[in-house]
Amino acid sequence: MNQRLRVYAWEFPVRFTHWINVLCILTLSVTGFYIGAPFIHAYSSKQYIMGWMRFIHFTAAYVFLMSVIIRLYWAFAGNRYASWKIWFPFSSDRWRDLVNAVKFYLLISRKPPYAVGHTALAGLTYLIVFLLFIFEIVSGFALYSQAHSGALWTLLGGWLLGIMHVQTIRLFHHLVMYVLLVFAVLHVYIAWHLDTVEKNGLMGSIFGGYKFVTGKEWE
């Protein structure tokens, strides 16, 4: 049996923003879907259903914005496993890691993509995900800015109205929501599968921060 080393991979800001993002995306998806296609109808003028849905949606949007800002800051201030560098697989080693990971997920290879932090494929995936996060934030504030004037709203997303039609922004804002939800399902499945194959405590690491490695991660 290989001796396993306990490594502190995910620092608190990484874990904190991860779970804040999970809660925000779920909240924004449910309330956003309702705003676009109400599935609960009021039977009295005292029932402020749409108002509450919009309030919760906007509140979650502000929290989501701050969470993304904190995570982006920590990409420069955190440890090597949180670094922005893992999002860009431009070195030869990272490209080889990415190819090997793709072979594993396509069932071409049986060797899992060992890594203490994120694999090259995971890093590239998270880059795309964070770009989608940013688009959702900008497009959301673009829609919000229609009823709010000022430099702040223009900076946060109002400028997008000069590039795209309102209905196009709304469509893409809605479609990206589905992309993120599909990613969330795949993310949980892949993490669970890797935890089962590598037996490195991957699922538990997002709660406690620690993973258990054998040395294969540095091969």
C-alpha positions in Angstrom: 0.0 0.0 0.0 1.4 3.4 -1.0 2.0 5.9 1.8 -0.3 8.9 1.5 0.7 12.4 2.3 -1.8 14.9 3.7 -1.6 18.1 1.6 -3.5 21.4 2.2 -4.7 22.1 -1.3 -7.8 24.3 -1.0 -7.4 27.4 1.2 -10.4 28.9 3.0 -11.2 31.6 0.4 -11.3 29.0 -2.4 -13.7 26.8 -0.4 -15.8 29.7 0.8 -16.3 31.2 -2.7 -17.0 27.7 -4.1 -20.0 27.2 -1.8 -21.2 30.8 -2.1 -21.1 30.3 -5.9 -23.1 27.1 -5.6 -25.8 28.7 -3.4 -25.9 31.8 -5.7 -26.2 29.9 -8.9 -29.0 27.7 -7.5 -30.8 30.8 -6.2 -30.3 32.8 -9.3 -31.4 29.9 -11.5 -34.7 29.3 -9.7 -35.6 33.0 -9.3 -34.3 33.8 -12.9 -36.4 31.0 -14.4 -39.4 32.3 -12.5 -38.8 35.9 -13.6 -38.7 34.7 -17.2 -41.6 32.2 -17.0 -43.6 32.6 -13.8 -44.9 29.3 -12.5 -46.6 30.6 -9.3 -49.5 33.0 -9.7 -50.8 35.6 -7.2 -54.5 35.5 -6.3 -54.4 38.6 -4.2 -52.8 42.0 -4.4 -51.1 41.3 -1.1 -49.1 38.5 -2.6 -45.8 40.0 -3.7 -44.4 37.0 -5.4 -42.7 38.6 -8.4 -41.4 41.3 -6.2 -39.8 38.9 -3.8 -38.4 36.8 -6.6 -36.7 39.9 -8.1 -35.4 41.0 -4.7 -33.9 37.6 -4.0 -32.5 37.4 -7.6 -30.9 40.9 -7.3 -29.5 40.2 -3.8 -28.0 36.9 -4.9 -26.5 38.7 -7.9 -24.6 41.1 -5.7 -23.4 38.3 -3.5 -22.3 36.4 -6.6 -20.4 39.4 -7.9 -18.5 39.8 -4.6 -17.7 36.1 -4.5 -16.3 36.2 -8.0 -14.2 39.3 -7.2 -12.8 37.6 -4.1 -11.9 34.4 -6.0 -10.3 36.4 -8.8 -8.3 38.3 -6.2 -7.3 35.0 -4.5 -6.1 33.7 -7.9 -3.2 36.2 -7.4 -2.9 36.1 -3.6 -3.5 32.4 -2.8 -1.3 29.3 -2.9 -0.1 27.5 -6.1 -3.3 25.5 -6.3 -5.5 28.6 -6.4 -3.2 30.5 -8.8 -4.5 31.9 -12.1 -1.7 30.1 -13.8 -3.5 26.8 -13.5 -6.2 28.1 -15.9 -3.8 28.4 -18.8 -2.3 25.1 -19.9 0.4 26.7 -22.2 3.5 24.8 -21.1 4.4 21.4 -22.6 3.9 19.6 -19.4 0.4 21.1 -19.0 -0.5 20.3 -22.6 0.6 16.7 -22.0 -1.5 16.6 -18.8 -4.5 17.9 -20.7 -4.2 15.3 -23.4 -3.8 12.5 -20.8 -6.9 13.8 -18.9 -9.0 13.8 -22.1 -7.8 10.2 -22.9 -8.9 9.1 -19.4 -12.4 10.7 -19.7 -12.8 9.2 -23.2 -12.0 5.8 -21.8 -8.8 5.6 -24.0 -6.5 5.4 -21.0 -7.1 3.9 -17.6 -4.6 6.2 -15.9 -6.4 8.9 -14.0 -5.1 12.5 -14.3 -3.4 12.7 -10.9 -2.9 16.2 -9.6 -2.7 17.8 -6.1 -4.7 20.8 -7.4 -6.5 21.1 -10.7 -5.4 19.1 -13.7 -4.7 21.1 -16.9 -8.2 20.1 -18.3 -9.9 21.2 -15.1 -8.0 24.5 -15.1 -9.0 25.2 -18.6 -12.6 24.3 -17.8 -12.7 26.6 -14.8 -11.3 29.4 -17.0 -14.3 29.0 -19.3 -16.6 28.7 -16.3 -15.3 32.0 -14.9 -15.8 33.7 -18.2 -19.4 32.5 -18.2 -19.7 33.8 -14.6 -18.5 37.2 -15.8 -20.9 37.2 -18.8 -23.8 36.4 -16.5 -22.8 39.2 -14.2 -22.3 41.8 -17.0 -25.4 40.7 -18.9 -27.5 40.7 -15.7 -26.4 44.2 -14.8 -27.0 45.3 -18.5 -30.7 44.2 -18.1 -30.9 45.8 -14.7 -29.4 49.1 -15.9 -32.4 49.7 -18.2 -34.3 50.9 -15.1 -31.3 52.4 -13.4 -29.2 55.3 -14.7 -25.7 56.2 -13.6 -22.0 55.5 -14.2 -22.0 52.5 -11.8 -24.7 50.6 -13.8 -23.1 51.6 -17.1 -19.7 50.2 -15.8 -21.2 47.0 -14.4 -23.0 46.1 -17.6 -25.0 48.9 -19.2 -22.3 49.3 -21.8 -23.3 45.9 -23.2 -26.6 47.5 -24.4 -24.6 49.4 -27.0 -23.2 46.2 -28.4 -26.1 43.7 -28.2 -29.9 44.0 -28.5 -31.8 43.7 -25.2 -33.6 40.5 -26.3 -30.3 38.9 -27.4 -28.7 39.7 -24.0 -31.7 38.2 -22.2 -31.6 35.1 -24.4 -27.9 34.5 -23.8 -28.3 35.3 -20.1 -30.9 32.6 -19.9 -29.0 30.0 -22.0 -25.8 30.4 -20.1 -27.8 29.5 -16.9 -28.5 26.1 -18.5 -24.8 25.6 -19.4 -23.8 26.3 -15.8 -26.4 23.9 -14.5 -25.2 21.2 -16.8 -21.6 21.9 -15.8 -22.6 21.6 -12.1 -24.0 18.1 -12.7 -20.9 17.0 -14.6 -18.6 18.6 -12.0 -20.1 16.6 -9.2 -20.1 13.3 -11.2 -16.5 13.7 -12.3 -15.3 14.7 -8.8 -17.0 11.7 -7.3 -15.6 9.4 -9.9 -12.1 10.7 -9.4 -12.4 10.4 -5.7 -13.4 6.7 -6.1 -10.6 6.0 -8.5 -7.8 7.9 -6.9 -9.0 7.5 -3.3 -7.5 10.9 -2.4 -10.4 12.5 -0.4 -11.3 14.8 -3.3 -14.9 15.2 -2.3 -14.0 15.9 1.3 -11.3 18.4 0.4 -13.8 21.0 -0.7 -15.0 21.0 2.9 -11.7 20.7 4.8 -9.2 21.7 2.3 -6.9 18.6 2.6 -6.2 15.9 0.0 -4.3 12.7 0.4 -1.6 12.2 -2.3 0.7 9.3 -3.0 3.4 11.0 -5.1 1.9 10.0 -8.4 0.6 13.6 -8.6 4.2 14.8 -9.2 5.1 12.1 -11.8 
